[in-house]
Amino acid sequence: MRKNANQQGDHASTTLVENAKIAIIGLGYVGLPLAIEFGKKYDVLGFDIDLERIIELQSGTDRTREANLNELKTAIGLNKKVGVGLYFFSTIEDLRSYNTYIVTVPTPIDQFKAPDLTPLIKVSEMLGEVLGEGDVVIYESTVYPGCTEEDCVPVLERVSGLKFNRDFFAGYSPERINPGDKINTLTKIKKVTSGSTSEIADRIDDLYRSIIEAGTHKAPSIKVAEASKAIENAQRDVNISFVNELALIFDRMGIDTYDVLEAAGTKWDFLPYKPGLVGVHCIGVDPYYLVHKAQKLGYIPNVILSGRLVNEQMGAFVANKVIKLMLQKDIAIKGARVLIMGITFKENCPDTRNSRIVDIYHELVQFGLQVDIYDPWADVKEVKDEYGLEVFPKLTMESIYDAIVVAVAHDEFVQFDYKKIKHNNGVIFDTKACLDRGLVDGRL
């Protein structure tokens, strides 16, 4: 008798899923690590519509810095062995010989904070053209509960002409990738799985257990698995919004938020969240998917919306705080030079998706300041394409700034000699509390 989810061990099964030929759709921060791990044991196709990305990966390099390059090259090298290995292609016809499709494309929001399912629907349409009998489509992209079966599956049926749960099947296994984290990597994080039938749920669970060292948790339905991901990020968003609100309150009291958190943290059950800018591809976006579904059902999720409201004003708060500090030092605002250190969403990571540091930039520009951005980790072209902003990958050390905003705690920034680029009377504002306290004029 097969063990259920709660009885399964915490170590990956050595048993492979028979005849599984896997195509990973989308080769970003989520898809590439997945393709590499599956490529060690299965015949795997890494698919992306970005030809430049395919060429890059075929050469064994990765601009996201998320892949272990040695493992990437090993997985690619394995394709010389029949039946095992990792290939990279960008043409739809290459997908036809595969029977298990794992979708890892982005699920953004639009200008009105509503879910934008365009990438997901387009991928579903594409897969509908190559879907065969017995095939399985597994979605990993973060969505609201019900999206897989209510939005994606009908597209697969319409384009393929096949019948769901008779001719083809579906599953959902939410991604849990933490970009830039070299400790909690893909195989070391327990994976939630689900399938559209009990038999398919078992097959999908077996598939992931064959590569995930931490084990799996088989959810009772696709909707439950979708909801689990939605609340993971919403919970973190709300918790951060609480300490951000504390930062807004304590700033008016003239006390340091980190001093308060350090004191409160001496209690054993106090949660160690810190204030900060909440952007990123998931925490600043995913709560809106849950909000969307709740509102469609006639419920207004006030707690989630309140958390979003607080977190979205933090960029403006930082910018206004910097202006106040400059005024206190009698620094003329109009035309003053400001340097923002960092635009990626976290330290030692090149990911700039949904970066809220952009909010600080625009707010400062509106005050009439000349603002530069420096980030050795960010992709200059990506930032230009996404935000229309110029980023310096290096500093000449010849420019002198009236104010410096440390927005990301890159190792380079923690060790940086700020005296070389700051006016004697200049301001340093530390949003990450990563610098020596005696060096800064203010921190979040």
WOZI-V204941 format. One record per residue. N is the residue number from 1. OMEGA is omega in radians with two decimals (* if undefined). Layout:
N&OMEGA / N&OMEGA
This chain:
1&-3.11 / 2&3.11 / 3&3.04 / 4&-3.02 / 5&-3.08 / 6&-3.13 / 7&-3.07 / 8&3.11 / 9&-3.12 / 10&3.14 / 11&-3.10 / 12&3.07 / 13&3.08 / 14&-3.12 / 15&3.12 / 16&3.08 / 17&-3.04 / 18&3.06 / 19&3.13 / 20&3.03 / 21&-2.86 / 22&3.02 / 23&3.11 / 24&-3.09 / 25&-3.07 / 26&-3.02 / 27&3.09 / 28&-3.09 / 29&-3.13 / 30&-3.00 / 31&-3.07 / 32&3.10 / 33&3.12 / 34&3.14 / 35&-3.13 / 36&-3.12 / 37&3.12 / 38&-3.12 / 39&3.10 / 40&-3.03 / 41&-3.06 / 42&2.96 / 43&-3.01 / 44&3.03 / 45&3.02 / 46&-3.03 / 47&3.05 / 48&-3.13 / 49&3.12 / 50&-3.10 / 51&3.12 / 52&3.10 / 53&3.14 / 54&-3.14 / 55&3.12 / 56&-3.10 / 57&3.10 / 58&3.12 / 59&3.10 / 60&3.09 / 61&-3.07 / 62&-3.09 / 63&-3.14 / 64&-3.10 / 65&-3.10 / 66&-3.07 / 67&2.91 / 68&-2.99 / 69&3.09 / 70&3.11 / 71&3.10 / 72&-3.12 / 73&3.11 / 74&-3.14 / 75&3.09 / 76&-3.13 / 77&-3.13 / 78&-3.08 / 79&3.03 / 80&3.10 / 81&-3.05 / 82&3.03 / 83&-3.12 / 84&3.06 / 85&-3.05 / 86&3.09 / 87&3.08 / 88&3.11 / 89&-3.12 / 90&3.12 / 91&-3.05 / 92&-3.10 / 93&-3.13 / 94&-3.10 / 95&-2.96 / 96&-3.07 / 97&-3.12 / 98&-3.07 / 99&3.11 / 100&-3.07 / 101&3.13 / 102&-3.03 / 103&-3.11 / 104&-3.12 / 105&-3.13 / 106&3.01 / 107&-3.07 / 108&2.98 / 109&-3.14 / 110&-3.08 / 111&3.13 / 112&3.14 / 113&3.11 / 114&3.13 / 115&3.07 / 116&-3.08 / 117&-3.07 / 118&3.13 / 119&-3.10 / 120&-3.14 / 121&3.13 / 122&3.09 / 123&3.12 / 124&3.07 / 125&3.13 / 126&-3.14 / 127&3.09 / 128&-3.13 / 129&-3.08 / 130&-3.06 / 131&3.09 / 132&-3.11 / 133&3.14 / 134&-3.12 / 135&3.14 / 136&3.07 / 137&-3.12 / 138&3.11 / 139&3.05 / 140&-3.11 / 141&-3.12 / 142&-3.10 / 143&3.04 / 144&3.14 / 145&3.13 / 146&-3.04 / 147&-3.10 / 148&-3.05 / 149&-3.07 / 150&-3.07 / 151&-3.04 / 152&-3.10 / 153&3.10 / 154&3.10 / 155&3.11 / 156&3.13 / 157&-3.07 / 158&-3.07 / 159&-3.07 / 160&-3.04 / 161&-3.13 / 162&-3.11 / 163&3.14 / 164&3.14 / 165&2.95 / 166&-3.12 / 167&3.10 / 168&-3.03 / 169&-3.10 / 170&3.07 / 171&3.09 / 172&3.10 / 173&-3.01 / 174&3.10 / 175&3.09 / 176&3.13 / 177&3.07 / 178&-3.05 / 179&3.10 / 180&-3.12 / 181&-3.13 / 182&3.10 / 183&3.13 / 184&-3.10 / 185&-3.03 / 186&-3.03 / 187&-3.07 / 188&3.11 / 189&-3.13 / 190&-3.03 / 191&3.01 / 192&3.14 / 193&3.07 / 194&3.12 / 195&-3.04 / 196&2.98 / 197&-3.13 / 198&3.14 / 199&3.13 / 200&3.09 / 201&3.09 / 202&-3.12 / 203&-3.14 / 204&3.13 / 205&3.10 / 206&-3.11 / 207&-3.13 / 208&3.13 / 209&-3.13 / 210&3.11 / 211&-3.07 / 212&-3.11 / 213&-3.08 / 214&-3.13 / 215&-3.08 / 216&3.00 / 217&-3.12 / 218&3.13 / 219&-3.09 / 220&3.13 / 221&3.09 / 222&-3.13 / 223&3.12 / 224&3.12 / 225&3.11 / 226&-3.11 / 227&-3.12 / 228&3.12 / 229&-3.11 / 230&-3.08 / 231&3.07 / 232&-3.08 / 233&3.11 / 234&3.12 / 235&3.14 / 236&3.14 / 237&-3.13 / 238&3.13 / 239&3.11 / 240&3.14 / 241&3.12 / 242&-3.13 / 243&3.03 / 244&3.10 / 245&3.06 / 246&3.14 / 247&3.11 / 248&-3.14 / 249&-3.07 / 250&3.06 / 251&3.12 / 252&3.12 / 253&-3.12 / 254&3.09 / 255&-3.06 / 256&-3.10 / 257&-3.10 / 258&3.05 / 259&3.14 / 260&-3.12 / 261&3.12 / 262&3.13 / 263&-3.13 / 264&-3.10 / 265&3.09 / 266&3.06 / 267&-2.94 / 268&-3.05 / 269&3.08 / 270&-3.10 / 271&-3.00 / 272&3.07 / 273&-3.12 / 274&3.10 / 275&3.10 / 276&3.09 / 277&-3.09 / 278&3.07 / 279&3.10 / 280&-3.04 / 281&-3.04 / 282&-3.00 / 283&-3.13 / 284&-3.07 / 285&-2.98 / 286&3.11 / 287&3.14 / 288&3.06 / 289&3.10 / 290&3.08 / 291&-3.13 / 292&-3.11 / 293&3.14 / 294&-3.13 / 295&3.08 / 296&3.13 / 297&3.07 / 298&3.14 / 299&3.11 / 300&-3.10 / 301&-2.99 / 302&-3.12 / 303&-3.13 / 304&-3.14 / 305&3.11 / 306&3.10 / 307&3.11 / 308&-3.12 / 309&3.14 / 310&-3.06 / 311&-3.09 / 312&3.13 / 313&-3.04 / 314&3.09 / 315&3.11 / 316&3.12 / 317&3.14 / 318&-3.12 / 319&-3.14 / 320&3.10 / 321&3.10 / 322&3.12 / 323&3.14 / 324&3.12 / 325&3.10 / 326&3.13 / 327&3.13 / 328&3.12 / 329&3.12 / 330&3.07 / 331&3.11 / 332&-3.03 / 333&-3.05 / 334&3.11 / 335&3.12 / 336&-3.10 / 337&-3.13 / 338&3.06 / 339&3.02 / 340&-3.13 / 341&3.07 / 342&3.04 / 343&3.06 / 344&-3.02 / 345&3.12 / 346&-3.07 / 347&3.02 / 348&-3.09 / 349&-3.09 / 350&-3.04 / 351&3.14 / 352&-3.09 / 353&3.10 / 354&3.13 / 355&-3.14 / 356&3.02 / 357&3.06 / 358&3.12 / 359&3.10 / 360&-3.13 / 361&-3.07 / 362&3.14 / 363&3.14 / 364&3.11 / 365&3.13 / 366&3.08 / 367&3.11 / 368&3.13 / 369&3.01 / 370&-2.99 / 371&3.02 / 372&3.09 / 373&3.11 / 374&3.08 / 375&-3.14 / 376&-3.12 / 377&-3.03 / 378&3.03 / 379&-3.05 / 380&-3.12 / 381&-3.14 / 382&3.14 / 383&3.12 / 384&-3.11 / 385&-3.04 / 386&-3.00 / 387&-3.10 / 388&-3.08 / 389&3.07 / 390&3.11 / 391&3.06 / 392&3.05 / 393&3.09 / 394&3.04 / 395&3.12 / 396&-3.10 / 397&3.11 / 398&-3.12 / 399&3.10 / 400&-3.03 / 401&3.10 / 402&3.11 / 403&3.11 / 404&3.11 / 405&3.09 / 406&-3.01 / 407&-3.12 / 408&-3.08 / 409&3.03 / 410&3.11 / 411&-3.14 / 412&-3.10 / 413&3.13 / 414&-3.09 / 415&-3.02 / 416&3.08 / 417&-3.03 / 418&-3.13 / 419&-3.10 / 420&-3.07 / 421&-3.10 / 422&2.99 / 423&3.14 / 424&-3.12 / 425&-3.04 / 426&-3.08 / 427&2.97 / 428&3.10 / 429&-3.05 / 430&-3.10 / 431&-3.06 / 432&-3.09 / 433&-3.08 / 434&-3.10 / 435&3.06 / 436&-3.03 / 437&-3.13 / 438&-3.11 / 439&-2.97 / 440&3.09 / 441&3.12 / 442&3.07 / 443&-3.04 / 444&*
